[in-house]
Amino acid sequence: MKFLRFSDICASGQAAGKRVFIRADLNVPQDDDGNITEDTRIRASLPAIQLALDAGAAVMVTSHLGRPTEGEFKPEDSLAPVAQRLGELLGREVPLVSNWVDGGFDVAPGQLVLLENCRLNVGEKKNKPELAAKLGRLCDIFVHDAFGTAHRAEGTTYGIAETAPIACAGPLLAAEMDALTQALLEPKRPLVAIVGGSKVSTKLSILKTLASKVDQLIVGGGIANTFLLAAGHQIGNSLAEPDLVEQARSVIEAMKTRGAEVPIPVDVVTAKTFGADAAAETKAASEVADDDLILDIGPETAARLAEQLQAAGTIVWNGPVGVFEFAAFENGTRVIAQAVAQSQAFSIAGGGDTLAAIAKYQIADQVGYISTGGGAFLEVLEGRTLPAFEVLARRA
């Protein structure tokens, strides 16, 4: 995928003295008093900001925060706590500018200002042309560095990319674009996808898209239970979607016609109740009782899948394969996580539960790339072209 990189623009000296508008993702969690409780997204935005400052640019940064009503400012919607935290991390004052769409504020080369919550601007969410035109006039270079919003065609994520003189990808977004291209558009084979989660319905479009691309499609969690039904197994009281069995069967058949496969679990870990203290029992997938709940893949299945992951060229991972939050039902997800970590394949992982598993098993340094955007990551897996990718490629 061809696109302009902000790092290249800075390296060539084109950013010196220019007005640079960075769309970051600074949507951080806060407590009831407005104090930031976790600042990972702010820290992740620093490389693009520092790059612009070091290049001698006049730097403007904005982000959304929460779900404000356009045109109606409330104190809880303000980026003021973010400005303070940015200042602490950068060791400099970061002025916060309100009502900035029409300009009228000063920012000199080497200076940095934070522009108030962009979703307060009338027309932001629907990308109104008149707002997009004003945004484009604010800058010489637009830098999109918020992958978490790359699936939204809003004023500060899409409209400004069409109207600014130059539109490019910041280091965070560029890394996502590179990793997704390597994993899905130009993968080293075999390409193995791991898709877990509670419901087939929430991942059906992803499963169908991947069925046409991957060499192996490993399913886990409640999704695997529906596939067990499709393969003719009984699943007792396990979470599943019987009305989607035919859809699951079609995914299996689509894979089979390509010489690919959906590995069906040969053993499972069950319990009679759902809970951290439930008694776990390992049994063959063909021996599940009517009152059983399947809460994890069994050790033989986990070992087989781990072996397949060791032979993979590329791994895409979204979702755990069992209730890994409970110790008795975490083995499958732990074995999968360790296999991903130990594989020589390029791996990319995304999704909240997946990131939680990566953190729990301390393998972050051994995963090729960890995606920062939940919804955007899923839309790429569904085969959609994200608005941010499309407009940046077109502007390049």
C-alpha positions in Angstrom: 0.0 0.0 0.0 1.5 3.3 -1.1 1.2 6.3 1.3 3.2 9.2 2.5 5.0 8.8 5.8 5.5 11.8 8.1 8.9 10.4 9.0 10.0 10.8 5.4 8.6 14.3 5.2 10.5 15.3 8.3 13.7 13.7 7.1 13.6 15.6 3.8 13.2 18.9 5.7 9.7 19.6 4.3 8.2 20.1 7.7 10.5 22.9 8.8 8.6 26.0 9.6 5.3 24.4 8.4 2.0 24.2 10.3 1.5 20.5 11.1 -1.9 19.2 12.2 -1.7 15.8 14.0 -4.8 13.8 14.6 -3.9 11.6 17.6 -5.9 9.2 19.7 -5.9 10.7 23.2 -9.2 9.1 24.3 -7.9 8.0 27.7 -9.9 6.6 30.7 -10.7 9.0 33.5 -12.1 8.6 37.0 -15.2 10.5 38.3 -13.0 13.5 39.2 -11.5 13.7 35.7 -8.1 12.3 36.6 -6.5 10.2 33.9 -6.3 6.6 35.1 -4.2 5.1 32.2 -2.1 7.1 29.8 -0.9 4.5 27.3 -2.5 6.4 24.3 -0.9 9.7 25.3 2.5 8.0 25.5 1.9 6.3 22.1 1.3 9.8 20.6 4.6 11.2 21.7 6.8 10.0 18.7 4.7 11.8 16.1 4.6 15.0 18.2 8.4 14.9 19.0 9.1 14.2 15.3 7.2 17.3 14.3 8.8 19.5 17.0 12.3 18.2 16.2 11.6 19.1 12.5 11.0 22.7 13.4 7.2 22.6 12.7 4.5 24.6 14.3 2.5 21.7 15.9 -1.2 21.4 16.5 -2.6 18.2 18.0 -6.2 17.2 18.5 -8.2 14.1 19.5 -11.7 13.1 20.5 -12.5 12.3 24.2 -15.6 10.5 25.2 -18.9 11.0 23.3 -19.7 14.8 23.5 -22.6 16.4 21.9 -21.4 18.6 18.9 -21.6 22.3 19.7 -22.3 21.7 23.4 -19.2 22.1 25.6 -19.2 20.4 29.0 -16.2 20.5 31.4 -16.0 16.7 31.4 -15.5 16.7 27.6 -12.4 18.9 27.8 -8.9 17.7 26.9 -7.5 19.8 29.7 -6.3 16.8 31.7 -4.7 15.5 28.5 -2.9 18.8 28.0 -1.5 18.6 31.5 -0.3 15.0 31.1 1.2 15.8 27.7 3.1 18.7 29.2 4.5 16.5 32.0 5.7 13.9 29.6 7.2 16.4 27.2 8.6 18.7 29.9 7.0 21.8 28.4 3.8 23.7 28.7 1.1 22.6 26.3 -1.6 25.3 25.8 -5.1 24.2 25.2 -7.0 26.1 22.4 -10.8 26.2 22.3 -13.0 27.3 19.4 -10.1 26.7 17.0 -11.9 25.7 13.8 -11.8 29.2 12.3 -8.1 29.7 13.2 -7.4 32.9 15.1 -4.8 31.3 17.4 -1.0 31.5 17.1 1.5 28.7 17.0 5.1 29.3 15.9 7.7 26.9 14.6 8.9 24.8 17.6 5.7 25.4 19.5 3.0 22.9 20.4 -0.7 23.5 21.1 -3.5 21.0 21.9 -6.8 21.8 20.1 -9.9 21.1 22.2 -11.9 17.9 21.8 -12.5 17.7 18.0 -15.9 16.0 18.4 -17.3 19.2 19.9 -17.0 20.7 16.4 -20.3 20.8 14.5 -20.1 18.5 11.5 -17.2 16.4 12.8 -18.9 13.0 12.9 -20.7 13.4 9.6 -17.6 14.9 7.9 -19.4 18.0 6.7 -17.7 19.6 3.7 -17.7 23.1 5.1 -15.9 21.8 8.2 -13.4 19.8 6.2 -12.5 22.9 4.1 -11.8 24.9 7.3 -9.7 22.1 8.8 -7.6 21.9 5.6 -6.8 25.6 5.7 -5.4 25.3 9.2 -2.3 23.4 8.2 0.3 22.7 5.6 0.7 19.0 6.5 -2.0 16.7 8.0 -0.7 13.7 10.0 -3.1 10.9 10.7 -1.7 9.0 13.7 -4.9 7.5 15.3 -5.4 4.0 14.0 -8.2 3.5 16.5 -10.3 6.0 14.5 -9.0 4.9 11.0 -12.3 3.1 10.3 -14.3 6.4 10.8 -14.7 8.9 8.0 -15.0 12.0 10.2 -13.8 15.6 9.8 -10.4 15.2 11.5 -9.8 11.7 10.2 -10.9 12.0 6.6 -12.2 15.4 5.6 -9.0 17.2 6.5 -7.0 14.5 4.7 -8.8 15.5 1.5 -8.4 19.2 1.9 -5.0 19.7 3.5 -2.1 20.5 1.1 -0.3 17.3 2.2 -1.8 14.3 4.0 0.4 11.5 5.5 0.6 8.8 8.1 2.2 9.3 11.4 4.5 6.6 12.9 1.7 4.8 14.8 -0.6 4.6 11.8 2.2 3.8 9.4 3.3 0.8 11.6 -0.3 -0.5 11.6 -0.5 -0.1 7.8 2.8 -1.9 7.3 1.9 -4.8 9.7 -1.6 -5.3 8.2 -0.2 -5.3 4.7 2.5 -7.8 5.7 -0.1 -10.1 7.4 -3.0 -10.0 5.0 -2.0 -8.5 1.7 1.5 -9.9 1.3 1.7 -12.8 3.8 4.3 -15.5 4.1 2.6 -18.8 3.9 1.1 -20.8 5.6 -1.2 -18.0 6.8 -2.9 -19.1 10.0 -5.7 -17.1 11.7 -6.9 -17.6 15.2 -10.4 -16.2 15.8 -11.9 -16.6 19.3 -14.9 -15.0 21.0 -18.3 -15.8 22.4 -20.4 -15.6 19.2 -20.1 -16.5 15.6 -22.6 -13.7 14.7 -20.1 -11.0 15.8 -17.3 -12.5 13.8 -19.2 -14.1 10.9 -18.0 -11.6 8.2 -14.5 -12.0 9.5 -14.7 -15.8 9.3 -16.1 -15.7 5.8 -13.4 -13.2 4.6 -10.6 -15.2 6.2 -12.0 -18.5 4.8 -11.0 -17.2 1.3 -7.5 -16.1 2.4 -6.0 -18.3 5.1 -4.5 -21.8 5.1 -5.8 -22.6 8.5 -8.6 -21.0 10.5 -8.4 -21.8 14.2 -11.6 -21.1 16.0 -12.0 -20.9 19.8 -14.4 -19.9 22.6 -18.2 -20.0 21.9 -17.4 -19.7 18.2 -15.7 -23.2 18.3 -18.8 -24.6 20.0 -20.9 -23.6 17.0 -18.3 -25.2 14.7 -18.4 -28.4 16.8 -22.2 -28.5 16.2 -21.5 -28.0 12.5 -19.1 -31.0 12.6 -21.8 -33.2 14.1 -20.8 -33.1 17.8 -23.0 -32.6 20.8 -22.1 -29.6 23.0 -24.5 -30.0 26.0 -25.3 -26.6 27.5 -22.4 -24.8 26.0 -22.6 -21.3 24.6 -23.3 -21.5 20.9 -25.6 -20.3 18.1 -27.4 -23.2 16.6 -29.1 -21.0 14.0 -25.7 -20.3 12.5 -24.6 -23.9 12.1 -25.1 -23.8 8.3 -23.0 -20.6 8.1 -20.2 -22.3 10.1 -20.5 -25.4 7.8 -20.2 -23.2 4.7 -16.9 -21.7 6.2 -15.6 -25.3 6.7 -16.6 -26.2 3.1 -15.1 -23.1 1.6 -11.8 -23.8 3.3 -11.9 -27.5 2.3 -12.4 -26.6 -1.4 -9.1 -24.6 -1.2 -7.2 -27.4 0.4 -7.3 -25.5 3.7 -8.9 -26.4 7.0 -10.7 -25.4 10.1 -9.2 -27.7 12.8 -12.1 -29.0 14.9 -11.2 -29.7 18.6 -10.7 -33.4 19.4 -10.9 -32.9 23.1 -12.4 -30.2 25.4 -12.4 -29.0 29.0 -15.9 -29.0 30.5 -17.7 -28.1 33.7 -21.2 -28.3 35.0 -21.3 -24.7 36.1 -19.7 -21.4 34.9 -17.3 -20.0 37.5 -13.7 -19.7 38.7 -14.3 -22.5 41.2 -16.1 -24.9 38.8 -14.7 -28.4 38.6 -12.9 -29.0 35.3 -13.1 -32.2 33.4 -11.2 -33.1 30.2 -12.9 -35.4 27.7 -13.1 -36.3 24.1 -15.2 -33.8 22.0 -17.4 -36.8 21.1 -18.2 -37.5 24.8 -19.7 -34.2 25.9 -22.7 -34.8 28.2 -26.1 -33.0 28.0 -25.4 -30.9 31.1 -21.8 -30.0 30.2 -20.4 -26.6 29.5 -17.4 -26.5 27.1 -15.1 -23.8 28.5 -11.7 -24.5 26.8 -10.1 -26.7 24.2 -8.4 -29.8 25.5 -4.7 -30.4 25.9 -4.4 -32.7 22.9 -6.2 -30.1 20.7 -4.0 -27.3 22.1 -0.8 -29.3 21.4 -1.9 -30.0 17.8 -2.7 -26.3 17.2 0.6 -25.3 18.7 2.4 -27.6 16.3 0.6 -26.0 13.4 1.5 -22.5 14.6 5.2 -23.5 14.8 5.0 -24.3 11.0 3.2 -21.0 10.1 4.7 -18.2 8.0 2.2 -15.6 9.2 -0.2 -15.6 12.2 -3.2 -13.3 12.7 -4.7 -13.6 16.3 -8.0 -12.2 17.5 -9.6 -13.7 20.5 -8.8 -16.3 23.2 -9.8 -20.0 22.7 -11.3 -20.5 26.2 -12.3 -18.8 29.4 -8.7 -17.9 30.2 -9.7 -15.6 33.1 -10.4 -18.8 35.1 -7.3 -20.9 36.0 -8.9 -24.2 35.3 -9.8 -23.2 31.7 -6.8 -21.2 30.7 -4.6 -23.9 29.3 -5.7 -23.7 25.7 -5.2 -19.9 25.5 -1.9 -20.2 27.3 -0.6 -22.9 25.0 -1.7 -20.9 21.9 -0.1 -17.7 23.3 3.2 -19.5 24.0 3.1 -21.1 20.5 2.6 -17.7 18.9 5.5 -16.3 20.9 7.8 -19.2 20.0 6.9 -19.3 16.3 9.2 -17.9 13.7 6.2 -16.6 11.9 5.3 -12.9 11.6 2.4 -12.4 14.1 -0.1 -9.7 14.5 -2.6 -9.6 17.3 -5.5 -7.3 18.1 -8.6 -7.0 20.2 -9.1 -6.3 23.9 -9.3 -9.9 25.2 -6.3 -10.9 23.0 -4.2 -8.0 24.5 -5.3 -9.1 28.0 -4.0 -12.7 27.2 -0.8 -11.3 25.8 -0.3 -9.3 29.0 -1.2 -12.2 31.2 1.3 -14.6 29.6 3.9 -11.8 29.2 4.6 -12.4 25.5 4.3 -8.8 24.2 8.0 -8.7 23.2 7.6 -11.9 21.2 4.5 -10.9 19.1 5.5 -9.3 15.8 3.0 -6.5 16.0 0.2 -5.7 18.5 -2.6 -3.6 17.0 -3.8 -0.6 18.9 -7.3 -0.3 17.4 -10.0 -2.8 18.2 -12.8 -1.8 15.8 -10.4 -0.8 13.0 -8.5 -4.0 13.4 -11.7 -6.1 13.1 -12.8 -4.2 10.0 -9.5 -4.9 8.3 -10.0 -8.6 9.1 -13.5 -8.3 7.6 -11.8 -7.3 4.3 -12.9 -3.7 4.4 -10.7 -0.9 3.2 -10.5 1.6 6.1 -11.3 5.2 5.2 -8.0 6.4 6.5 -6.1 3.9 4.4 -8.1 4.8 1.3 -7.7 8.6 1.5 -4.0 8.5 2.4 -3.3 6.1 -0.5 -5.2 8.4 -2.9 -3.5 11.5 -1.6 -0.1 9.9 -2.0 
